[in-house]
Amino acid sequence: MSWSLSIGKIAGTVVRVHLTFLLFLAWIFAAGYSQGGSTAAWDSVIFMLLLFTCVLLHEFGHIFTARAFGVATPYVTLLPIGGVAQLERIPEEPSQEFLIAIAGPLVNVAITILLIVFGGAALTQSAAAAIDNGQISMVDRLAAVNLFLAVFNLIPAFPMDGGRILRAALAARLGYVRATEIAAAIGQFVAFALGFIGLLYNPILIFIAIFVYLAASGEAHMVALRAVSRGVPVSHAMMTQFATLTPESHVDEAVQTLLATSQGEFPVVDGAGKPVGLLTRADVIKAIKTLGPDARVADAMSPDIPTIGHRSSLDEAFKLLQEKEAAAIGVTDAAGRLTGLITSETIAEMVMLGDALPKDARGPWGRTAAT
């Protein structure tokens, strides 16, 4: 989401617009202009803006329901294929996930009803089949597309809301991890089906299929990592040998360290060894371009690095990685000094190494007992 622009904040959630969405609007305008001149072009753009307002309301249905269960939402991003609300976490309580997931489609159903009752919209087959037809009333088209969004999002496959509803239903009997595996597998099947249909009829479906497949695979992978990390000490997955920098160091020193090691995240510590910031590979490259190699690390680093105590469990660190969207988590001792570093890569490596070992060499948590 690095190509996103913030356009404001609604009820504490930052609203972002991806640059591809702006390009999409430009393409819509150009297509409308070529077919019917400026009037048709502006009609198409206004319709798309109204449509994505409905998509935004859909996402805020998820957001406000999630807040009722104590789940914060730092931002929501509008993409050409819809909206993405970044929840800090997905509740593993089936009833809570069900309510959060169903809230979005219910918003679209409510919009459809309001357009029919107060806007005089008519749900006709022509409006549903040709939402880009400027000859059909905009209210009719909006009602039809909102009903379509509700139905489409109820497909029981990740990353659609229906996939989360299915997982919530299955989790009560099969457990969260197995339910996720089933919902993700269905999501991947749907992705292949969409891709095949896209090859025959509409290339845009291929793009959607890729997004669905990656989202389903990513969801299954993240849930599996979170499951195996429960009850595991952070010491089982943290790096203990890593390079650190000081705020007074020059960026050129960070470049040399970057070239000499495979490390991509560099914790910045003060004289007492306490973490004060984090410098990533992207930060180094940006600093070289804008500040020059003689700039101080303090001017290029991110001043906030999430930390966790050395007696904490790995699932707490994993949760913090997700909630803060951090590149790394610092592990500190009782005095607050940095003793380890955890990234999503180190957790994944721990899982792969554990799977490679014979069963009799694994610890009680399903992975190797020795580190």
C-alpha positions in Angstrom: 0.0 0.0 0.0 3.0 2.3 -0.3 1.5 3.9 -3.5 -1.5 5.2 -1.5 -2.4 8.8 -0.8 -4.2 9.9 2.4 -7.3 12.0 1.6 -8.6 12.4 5.2 -9.7 10.7 8.3 -13.2 9.5 9.2 -14.1 8.5 12.8 -10.4 8.0 13.6 -9.6 5.9 10.5 -7.4 7.3 7.8 -8.9 6.9 4.3 -6.3 6.2 1.6 -6.7 6.2 -2.2 -4.3 3.9 -4.2 -2.7 5.6 -7.2 -4.0 2.8 -9.4 -7.5 4.0 -8.4 -6.8 7.5 -9.8 -5.5 5.9 -13.0 -8.7 3.8 -13.1 -10.8 7.0 -12.9 -8.8 8.6 -15.7 -9.3 5.5 -17.8 -13.1 5.6 -17.1 -13.2 9.2 -18.1 -11.3 8.5 -21.4 -13.5 5.5 -22.2 -16.7 7.5 -21.5 -15.4 10.5 -23.6 -14.6 8.3 -26.6 -18.1 6.8 -26.5 -20.3 9.9 -25.8 -18.2 13.0 -25.3 -17.7 15.0 -22.1 -21.2 14.4 -20.8 -20.9 10.6 -20.9 -17.3 10.9 -19.5 -18.4 12.9 -16.4 -21.5 10.7 -16.0 -19.2 7.6 -15.8 -16.8 9.3 -13.4 -19.6 10.5 -11.1 -21.1 7.0 -11.1 -17.8 5.4 -10.2 -17.2 7.9 -7.4 -20.7 7.2 -6.0 -20.0 3.4 -6.3 -16.8 3.7 -4.4 -18.6 5.8 -1.8 -20.8 2.7 -1.3 -17.7 0.6 -1.1 -16.3 2.9 1.5 -19.5 2.6 3.5 -19.3 -1.2 3.2 -15.8 -1.1 4.7 -17.0 1.1 7.5 -19.6 -1.4 8.3 -16.8 -3.8 9.1 -14.9 -1.1 10.9 -17.6 0.0 13.3 -18.6 -3.6 14.1 -15.0 -4.5 14.8 -14.7 -1.5 17.1 -17.6 -2.8 19.1 -15.3 -5.8 19.9 -12.3 -3.6 20.7 -10.5 -4.0 17.3 -9.0 -0.8 16.0 -8.7 0.1 12.3 -5.9 2.5 11.5 -6.8 2.9 7.8 -8.9 1.9 4.9 -7.6 1.9 1.3 -9.6 2.3 -1.9 -8.4 0.2 -4.9 -9.8 -0.3 -8.4 -11.1 -3.7 -7.3 -12.7 -2.4 -4.1 -11.8 -1.4 -0.6 -9.5 -2.9 2.1 -10.0 -2.1 5.7 -6.8 -2.8 7.8 -8.1 -4.3 11.0 -5.4 -4.6 13.7 -6.5 -8.2 14.2 -9.3 -10.6 13.2 -11.1 -11.9 16.3 -10.8 -15.7 16.7 -14.1 -15.8 18.4 -16.4 -17.2 15.7 -19.5 -15.1 16.6 -17.4 -11.9 16.5 -15.8 -12.7 13.2 -19.2 -13.6 11.8 -20.7 -10.2 12.8 -17.8 -8.3 11.5 -17.8 -10.1 8.2 -21.6 -9.9 7.6 -21.7 -6.2 8.5 -20.2 -5.1 5.1 -22.7 -6.9 2.8 -25.6 -5.8 5.1 -24.6 -2.2 4.5 -24.9 -2.7 0.7 -28.3 -4.3 1.2 -29.3 -1.3 3.3 -28.1 1.1 0.6 -30.1 -0.8 -2.0 -33.3 -0.6 0.1 -32.8 3.1 0.7 -32.3 3.8 -3.0 -35.5 1.9 -3.7 -37.6 3.5 -1.0 -36.3 7.0 -1.1 -34.7 7.3 -4.5 -37.3 5.5 -6.6 -34.8 3.0 -7.9 -36.0 -0.1 -9.8 -34.1 -3.3 -9.8 -34.3 -4.2 -13.4 -32.3 -6.8 -15.4 -31.0 -4.2 -17.8 -29.6 -2.1 -14.9 -27.8 -5.1 -13.5 -26.4 -6.2 -16.9 -25.2 -2.8 -18.1 -24.1 -0.7 -15.1 -21.9 1.4 -17.5 -24.9 2.3 -19.7 -25.5 6.0 -19.3 -29.0 5.6 -20.8 -30.1 3.8 -17.6 -30.9 5.9 -14.5 -27.9 6.3 -12.2 -30.1 5.5 -9.2 -31.2 2.2 -10.8 -27.6 1.3 -11.6 -26.4 2.1 -8.1 -29.1 0.0 -6.6 -28.2 -2.9 -8.9 -24.5 -2.7 -8.2 -25.0 -2.5 -4.4 -27.0 -5.7 -4.5 -24.3 -7.3 -6.7 -21.6 -6.3 -4.2 -23.6 -7.9 -1.3 -24.0 -11.1 -3.2 -20.4 -11.2 -4.6 -18.9 -10.6 -1.1 -21.0 -13.5 0.3 -19.1 -16.0 -1.9 -17.7 -18.5 0.7 -14.1 -18.0 -0.2 -11.3 -15.7 1.1 -10.8 -12.8 0.9 -14.5 -12.2 0.4 -16.6 -11.7 3.5 -18.3 -15.0 2.7 -15.0 -16.7 3.3 -14.8 -15.2 6.8 -18.4 -16.2 7.5 -17.6 -19.7 6.4 -14.6 -19.8 8.6 -16.6 -18.6 11.6 -19.1 -21.3 11.0 -16.5 -24.0 10.6 -14.3 -22.8 13.5 -16.9 -23.7 16.1 -16.4 -27.4 15.2 -13.1 -27.7 13.5 -11.0 -25.1 15.2 -9.7 -21.8 13.8 -6.7 -23.2 11.9 -8.5 -26.0 10.1 -11.4 -23.7 9.3 -9.0 -21.2 7.7 -7.4 -24.0 5.6 -10.7 -25.0 4.2 -11.9 -21.4 3.5 -8.5 -20.6 1.9 -8.6 -23.7 -0.3 -12.1 -22.7 -1.5 -10.7 -19.2 -2.1 -7.9 -20.6 -4.3 -10.4 -22.7 -6.2 -12.6 -19.6 -6.8 -9.5 -17.8 -8.0 -8.7 -20.4 -10.6 -12.3 -20.3 -11.8 -12.3 -16.6 -12.1 -9.0 -16.7 -14.0 -10.4 -19.3 -16.4 -13.6 -17.2 -17.0 -11.4 -14.1 -17.4 -9.4 -15.8 -20.2 -12.6 -16.5 -22.1 -14.6 -13.3 -21.5 -13.1 -10.5 -19.4 -9.3 -10.0 -18.8 -10.1 -7.9 -15.7 -11.2 -11.1 -13.9 -7.7 -12.4 -14.3 -6.4 -9.5 -12.2 -9.1 -10.2 -9.6 -8.3 -13.9 -9.6 -4.6 -13.1 -8.8 -5.7 -10.9 -5.9 -8.1 -13.5 -4.5 -5.4 -16.3 -4.8 -2.7 -14.3 -3.1 -5.1 -13.1 -0.3 -6.3 -16.6 0.4 -2.8 -18.1 0.5 -1.6 -15.2 2.7 -4.5 -15.6 5.1 -3.8 -19.4 5.5 0.0 -18.7 6.0 -0.5 -16.0 8.6 -3.0 -18.1 10.6 -0.7 -21.1 10.5 2.2 -19.0 11.8 0.1 -17.6 14.6 -1.1 -21.0 15.6 2.4 -22.5 16.0 3.7 -19.5 17.9 1.2 -19.9 20.8 3.0 -20.6 24.0 6.4 -20.6 22.5 9.1 -18.4 24.2 10.3 -15.5 22.1 13.8 -16.9 22.5 12.9 -19.8 20.1 12.6 -17.5 17.2 14.6 -14.3 17.9 17.9 -13.3 16.3 20.6 -12.9 18.9 23.4 -12.0 16.5 22.7 -8.8 14.6 24.2 -5.5 13.8 23.1 -2.4 15.6 23.6 1.3 14.9 23.6 4.4 17.1 21.7 7.6 16.4 25.0 9.4 15.8 26.2 6.9 13.2 26.3 8.1 9.5 24.1 6.6 6.9 27.2 5.5 5.0 28.0 3.2 7.9 24.5 1.7 7.6 25.2 1.1 3.8 28.4 -0.7 4.6 26.7 -2.9 7.2 23.9 -3.6 4.7 26.4 -4.8 2.1 28.3 -6.9 4.6 25.4 -8.7 6.1 22.1 -10.2 5.0 20.3 -8.2 7.6 17.5 -5.9 6.3 16.4 -4.2 9.6 18.9 -2.4 11.8 17.8 -1.6 15.4 19.2 1.8 16.6 20.3 1.7 20.3 21.5 4.4 22.7 24.6 4.2 24.8 22.9 1.9 27.3 21.9 -0.5 24.6 18.2 0.4 24.8 16.3 0.6 21.4 15.4 4.1 20.2 14.5 3.4 16.6 14.7 1.1 13.6 16.4 1.7 10.2 15.2 -0.5 7.4 16.7 -1.2 4.0 14.1 1.1 2.5 15.1 3.9 5.0 18.7 3.5 4.0 18.0 3.8 0.3 15.7 6.8 0.8 18.3 8.6 3.1 21.1 8.1 0.5 18.9 9.7 -2.2 17.5 12.6 -0.1 20.0 13.3 2.7 23.3 11.9 1.4 25.7 9.4 3.0 26.9 11.8 5.7 23.5 12.2 7.2 22.9 10.9 10.7 21.0 7.7 11.3 18.8 9.6 13.7 17.5 11.7 10.8 16.7 8.6 8.7 15.4 6.0 11.2 11.9 5.4 12.3 11.8 6.7 15.9 9.4 4.0 17.1 10.4 0.3 17.4 7.9 -2.0 19.0 9.5 -4.0 21.9 8.5 -7.0 23.9 10.0 -8.5 27.1 12.3 -11.5 26.9 9.8 -13.5 29.0 7.0 -13.0 26.6 5.6 -15.6 24.3 6.1 -15.7 20.5 2.4 -15.3 19.7 2.5 -11.9 21.6 5.3 -10.8 19.3 3.6 -12.1 16.2 0.4 -10.2 17.2 2.5 -7.0 17.7 4.1 -7.4 14.3 0.6 -7.5 12.7 -1.0 -4.7 14.8 1.9 -2.3 14.3 2.7 -3.4 10.8 6.3 -3.3 12.0 9.3 -4.6 10.1 10.8 -6.0 13.3 10.1 -6.4 17.0 12.9 -5.7 19.6 13.2 -8.2 22.5 14.5 -6.5 25.7 15.7 -7.8 29.0 14.6 -6.6 32.4 16.7 -3.5 32.2 15.3 -2.5 28.8 18.4 -3.4 26.8 18.0 -5.0 23.4 18.8 -8.7 23.4 17.0 -10.0 20.3 15.2 -9.2 17.2 12.1 -10.9 15.7 10.8 -10.5 12.2 8.1 -12.4 10.3 11.0 -14.1 8.4 12.5 -15.4 11.6 9.2 -16.9 12.7 8.7 -18.5 9.2 12.2 -19.9 9.3 11.5 -21.4 12.8 8.4 -23.1 11.4 10.3 -24.5 8.3 13.2 -25.8 10.4 10.8 -27.5 12.8 8.9 -29.2 10.0 12.1 -30.5 8.6 13.1 -32.2 11.8 12.0 -35.8 12.7 9.0 -35.8 15.0 11.0 -37.2 17.9 13.3 -34.2 17.7 10.5 -31.7 18.1 9.4 -30.0 21.3 5.9 -30.2 22.8 4.8 -27.2 20.7 5.3 -29.0 17.5 8.7 -27.6 16.6 12.3 -28.3 17.6 12.9 -28.1 21.4 16.5 -26.9 21.0 17.6 -23.6 19.5 
